[in-house]
């Protein structure tokens, strides 16, 4: 397996885990457990971003073009109206 494939697999797994953490946090009534899951999620988000930046630098990942100010405003208005 190529390094690029391994990196993309790990990124995919982390992204899936982050979705799972969000679901657990949203449904957790125990404050201590909720905070623990949030801490784990935060650490995974930091790791995911570091791995993403490394993958981007190596050319393993090509992100989408940045959104224009108009696109940002359109999305913002959808969620704030």
N, C-alpha and C positions, 0 to 999 in steps of 0.2 A: 504494500500500500504506500502510495506517495505521501510526502509530508503535507502537501496541499489538501489531499483527501482527509487525512487525519485531523487537520486543523478545522476543516469545514464540518466534519462529523462532531467534533467537540463543541464547536459553536452552535450547531443544531441542537445537541443535547442540552447545553446550558440554556438556550432560548426556551426549550420545552420545559425545563425545570423552573425557569422564572415564571412561566405561565402557571405552573402547578403551585408555586409558592403564593402567587396572587390569589388563587382560588382558596387555598388553605387559610390565608390571612383574613380574607373576606368573611369566612365562616367560623373563625375561631373566637370563642367567647372567653377563654382563659387568657387573661392579660399577659401573664408570664410566658406562656407558650407562644402567644402572638408576637411578643417582642423578640423571642428567640428566633422564630421563623423569619421575622423582618431582618434581623441581623444576618442570618444565613443568606437571605435574598440579597441584601446589600453587598455582602462579600462576593457573591456570585456575579452580581452586576458589575462590580469593579473588575473581577477577573475576565468576564466576558468582554468588557470594553478594552482591556489591555490586549487580549488575544485578537480581538477584531482589529485593533490598530496595527499589531504585528502582521496579521494576514494582509491587511491593506498595503503596508509597506513592501511586503514581498510580492505583491501583485496577485495574491490568491483570491482577493475579494475586490470587486469594483462596486462601490456604493452608487446609489442613484444620484443624479445631479441635485444640488441644493435647491430647495423650494424658493420661489420668488417671493418677494414681500406681498404681492397680491394673493398668491396661493396660501400663504400663511394667514393672511387676514380672512380669506374665505373660510378656511377651516376653523379659525378662531371664532368667527361669527356663528358657525353652525353649533359649536359647543357652548356658546355663551348666550344664545338667544332663547 
